[in-house]
Amino acid sequence: MPEKQPLWLGVDVGTQHARALVVNDEGHVVGAGSAALTSTRCGPRHQQDPRRWWTAVVDATRAALAGVHADALGALAVAATSGTILLVDRAGHPRSEALMYDDARAVEETLLVEDVGAPVWRALGYRHMQPSWALPKLLWLSNNYPGLAKETMRLCHQADLITARFIGHPVPTDTSNALKSGYHLLEDRWPDEVFDGLGIPTQMLPAVVRPGTLLGRVNDHAGALTGVPVGTPVVAGMTDGCAAQLGAGCVEIGSWNSVLGTTLVVKGVSDRLVRDPAGTLYCHRGPDDTWLPGGASNSGAGAIAEWFADADLAELTAKAATLPIGPVVYPLLARGERFPFRAAEAETFILGHPDTDADVFAALLLGVACLERLCFDRVAMLGAPMHGMLTFTGGATRNEYWTQLRADLLGRTVHIPDQTEPALGMAILASTSDGRSVREAAAAMVRGQSERSPNPARAAILRQCYADFLEALTARGWLDTAVAAVRP
């Protein structure tokens, strides 16, 4: 009787959904499930109920495993949004709301964090922290929950909470989630001198391991709820951006992945640490001693859900495809931008005069495409290697018109894998528990790679739209003058 092929479970806790994929060694998806999540936004604040994350993961995982021979499951890994944190007690139970990846309330705390930790942040190449990063938000939480003793509270990242529920006890975090919490990636330690200066006890900080490290096994309770066999290995995961990068097969030096979901995340692979004086770009550690430079915008496809909540998007897309290119909407989900430039006062604006819903929709798609072009111009200016393959992932790849528009504006051929979910990246990472490298796993499991080549007929008009977009950002004082000088 032939040996049963192992299956791998990847879980991704996003902003709007929790997703689960069951994938075999060749990258074929044999099971998938999702469950909705809701947020509360108010000005710079963006919160979720962390208890809902596990409920959604349970629903998504049970759906993914329905009809699957779960006894073949080899391991699982969890991805979640980068910089989303909460406080938990020593048993791992939530004791605060969850401050989401783009929550920007910690403005004053950021100034203190930047001052106290300046030497460390310079060494790590990003110089500045942002209010949306985890460390300023941890300081905000520790200062605004006076009823909770700091000595009994622990920092918990979104992925940590879910991983702990699978295993049944608190777990170490991973280096990709720890980066925005101030972890010293060059020296593999929490910089005690920084946390002492901030008044954050080191007891609040979790242990840190590399992604792919075995953390434990699925316990009886989690197995009964999710359908994952008891005893299934659980390995440390990554942030959603890093997970999508793996899922896209973006593992070779010079390759880049653009993830367009609720927000736009750009990630690449470098043979060296890329330093950004403006503090918009940061680097994770990658496999095989590589670095993963990247950044996340506050703009993205999430604006479509807000602006066109009840609209027929297929109909709007068909109409947009017939319209002349011209107006541009720069859509932000909340005030402030973090990448490819830092501007706390940035807000949505419109160039031109779109009249109908289809006009506005087309202008929104073009605005995000312009921002994406600016992201790549920024990383190129910083000296990051750009010679490798470019892939698109994220929910926006389902819109063929938008995907082609983005390729046209970038002027580059792009590759789109059959499966574009960060959950695939976690299935790939889980499969490394069987002994193969990340590169070997990605080569075997990333499938499809259809191509979109730029249309030269639209190059001139798109260059002008992009130049107008840069001029508008510069006029508002948001864009670094050195970047603004890079004209198409």
Salt bridges, closest charged atoms under 4 A:
ASP25 OD1 - ARG436 NH2 3.02
GLU26 OE1 - HIS28 NE2 3.80
ASP49 OD1 - ARG51 NE 3.06
ASP71 OD2 - LYS4 NZ 3.26
ASP89 OD2 - HIS93 ND1 3.62
GLU97 OE2 - ARG105 NH1 3.48
ASP102 OD2 - ARG41 NH1 3.04
ASP102 OD1 - HIS46 ND1 2.53
ASP103 OD2 - ARG105 NH2 2.83
GLU114 OE2 - HIS128 ND1 3.20
GLU114 OE2 - ARG342 NH2 3.45
ASP160 OD2 - HIS157 ND1 2.81
GLU187 OE2 - HIS184 NE2 3.73
GLU187 OE1 - ARG189 NE 2.59
ASP188 OD2 - ARG210 NH2 3.16
GLU193 OE2 - ARG189 NH2 3.19
GLU252 OE1 - ARG439 NH1 3.92
ASP271 OD1 - ARG272 NH1 2.87
ASP276 OD1 - ARG378 NH2 2.28
ASP288 OD2 - ARG439 NE 3.46
ASP289 OD1 - ARG285 NH2 3.84
GLU315 OE2 - LYS319 NZ 3.27
GLU347 OE1 - ARG335 NH1 3.02
GLU372 OE2 - ARG406 NH2 2.71
ASP377 OD1 - ARG373 NE 3.28
GLU400 OE2 - ARG452 NH2 2.92
ASP408 OD2 - ARG458 NH2 2.59
GLU421 OE1 - ARG19 NE 3.52
GLU451 OE2 - HIS415 ND1 3.79
